[in-house]
Every structure is written in structure tokens, then in C-alpha cells.
Amino acid sequence: MTPMKEDYLKIIFELGGKSKKISNKQIAMGLNIAAGSVTEMITKLVEEGLAKHTPYSGISLTDKGIQIAEIMVRKHRMWETFLVEKLSYKLSEVDDDAEVLEHVTSEKLLDSLDQFLGYPTHCPHGGVIPDKEGNYQEDSHTLLADVKEGSTVVVDRFIDNRELLNYLDEIDLDIGDKIQVIHHAPFEGATTVKLIDNESKVDERQISYKAAHYVFVQDD
């Protein structure tokens, strides 16, 4: 399997494609590619029995696709954890090197890395790491963009995307932040939120339309 196909399986998995339908637009935005390229690759994944496509509804993974995605996610997120915890990489720096390392990681090396890191369950940007047997707690799939105005939520995880992580670093939004959604501007406008810190102070900021679709949250 090519690295590009593996990347598609990973992003569909990250977006919740194990249990729900994901749109071509979401995949294109997540991988920073043209929508036309997504259509072509999805056709290939369906033909190989890795994904299911429902017209006007979206794409989800088959059992075979899920199994491969879980293995790739485990490798990628394990390396991200190593790079951040042991080599002091910034979160926005880890993706490229983790991407290279995951494709050359043997099962033996992965098991040794898992033990060395103390069997981590989540990567630095909040994503779950399946264990050796494929067990893991499901990720949150509630998008910040879908939270009702007035609701208070906690930032749970970010999509693994360098551009996104750099942006979130600039606006100082982190895993575990408690935020109240104030307003979703129409026509793909920004989402305005209040950030509530541990001292109950409030800091208002705007999060772009695209970023709000790649920040996942949980109920407070």
C-alpha cells in the first residue's frame, strides 16, 4: 500500500470515519489537497475494499480499512509522542518526521518504542493511541464548528495538520482549554469563543472556519 493511501485512511479515521460518513471536502481540507484528487483516491479505496462511499452522504471505512488505519495511527502517534517528550519537538514540528518514521517502523520496533514511552494512550495533540491488541478509547468526534452558541466545552484534540497546529499555537489554544462558544459567523466566518482559564478569567478570541472544523471538543 502506498503512503498516500495510508494517509487517506488515517485522515478518514481521525475525522470519525470508523462510525460516520466523512465528506470529500473534509478530507481535502485535512490533507491540503484539491477536491478532485480526493474523488479519484476514494474510488481506489472503495475498489480495494478499504472504504464505503454513499452518494451525497460521504465516506466511511470498512473493517479492513479500519484495521489498517488503526495500525498507521498507532505508529504515527507513537512517534509524535517520542519526538515531543524525548526530543523536545514543538507540536507543530512533529508531523513530517513522524510521517517518515511510521512508514519504516517494524512491529518489533513499535513494541519497543511503546514500552520505552510507558505505554502512552494519547499523543501530544490529544489523539488516542491504540494498544498492541488494538484496544483504545474512542476519540471525541464533536467539532467545535458544530457546538451550539452559548455552550461551554473542553478542547479535546486537534487534527494532525502542521498548518492547523501552527495556527492554534499562534492563537494560544491548547488541549484541555475550557471555552464558551459565543458566535458562529455566517458564510464560513470565524467562530468567536471565550477562553476560561483556571482563575476564571475570560479571554475572547476568534477561531477561523477551517480550524473550527479540525478542533474536537467534549462537554464540560
Residue pairs with C-beta under 8 A, 6 or more apart in sequence:
1 68
3 99
3 103
4 41
5 41
5 44
5 45
5 50
6 68
6 72
6 103
7 31
7 99
8 27
8 31
8 41
8 42
8 45
9 45
9 50
9 51
9 61
9 65
9 68
9 69
9 72
10 69
10 72
10 73
10 76
10 160
11 27
11 30
11 31
11 159
12 22
12 27
12 51
12 59
12 60
12 61
12 65
12 69
13 61
13 66
13 69
13 70
13 73
14 30
14 73
14 127
14 139
14 159
14 160
15 22
15 26
15 27
15 30
15 141
15 159
16 22
16 139
16 141
17 51
17 59
17 60
17 61
18 60
18 61
18 66
18 69
19 60
19 141
20 58
20 60
20 141
21 54
21 57
21 58
21 59
21 60
22 58
22 59
22 60
23 58
23 59
24 35
24 38
24 39
24 42
24 58
24 59
25 35
26 213
27 38
27 42
27 59
28 34
28 35
28 37
28 38
29 210
29 213
29 214
30 159
30 161
30 214
31 38
32 161
32 163
42 51
42 53
42 59
43 53
45 51
45 59
45 65
46 52
46 53
49 62
49 64
49 65
50 61
50 62
50 64
50 65
50 68
51 59
51 60
51 61
51 62
51 65
52 59
52 60
52 61
52 62
53 59
54 60
61 69
67 134
70 130
70 134
70 136
71 130
72 102
73 127
73 128
73 129
73 130
74 110
74 129
74 130
74 131
75 101
75 102
75 105
75 110
76 98
76 99
76 102
76 160
77 98
77 122
77 123
77 127
77 128
77 129
77 160
78 110
78 113
78 114
78 117
78 120
78 123
78 129
79 94
79 97
79 98
79 101
79 102
79 105
79 113
80 94
80 95
80 98
80 123
80 124
80 125
80 160
81 117
81 120
81 123
81 124
81 129
82 113
82 116
82 117
83 89
83 93
83 94
83 97
83 98
84 90
84 91
84 94
84 124
85 117
85 124
86 117
89 97
90 169
91 124
91 125
91 165
91 169
92 162
92 165
92 166
92 169
94 124
95 160
95 161
95 162
95 165
96 162
105 113
111 132
114 120
114 131
114 132
119 131
120 129
121 128
121 129
121 131
121 136
121 137
122 128
122 129
122 157
123 129
123 160
125 157
125 158
125 159
125 160
125 165
125 175
126 139
126 155
126 156
126 157
126 158
126 175
126 216
127 139
127 157
127 160
128 136
128 137
128 138
128 139
129 136
130 136
139 156
139 157
139 216
140 156
140 157
140 216
140 217
140 218
141 216
142 153
142 156
142 216
142 217
142 218
143 212
143 213
143 214
143 215
143 216
143 217
144 153
144 155
144 181
144 191
144 193
144 207
144 211
144 212
144 213
144 215
144 216
144 217
145 184
145 191
145 209
145 212
145 213
147 153
147 181
147 217
148 181
149 181
149 182
149 183
149 184
150 180
150 181
150 182
151 180
151 181
152 178
152 179
152 180
152 181
152 196
152 220
153 178
153 179
153 180
153 181
153 217
153 218
153 219
153 220
154 176
154 177
154 178
154 179
154 217
154 218
154 219
154 220
155 173
155 174
155 175
155 176
155 177
155 178
155 179
155 215
155 216
155 217
156 175
156 216
156 217
156 218
157 175
157 215
157 216
158 164
158 165
158 168
158 175
158 214
158 215
158 216
159 214
159 215
159 216
161 214
164 210
164 211
164 214
167 208
167 211
168 174
168 211
168 215
171 205
171 207
172 205
173 179
173 195
173 205
173 207
173 215
177 195
178 195
178 196
178 220
179 193
179 194
179 195
179 196
179 217
180 193
180 194
180 196
181 191
181 192
181 193
182 192
182 193
182 194
182 204
183 191
183 192
184 191
184 212
185 191
185 192
185 209
188 209
189 209
190 206
190 207
190 208
190 209
190 212
191 206
191 207
191 208
191 209
191 212
192 204
192 205
192 206
192 207
193 204
193 205
193 206
193 207
194 202
194 203
194 204
195 202
195 203
195 204
195 205
196 202
197 203
207 215
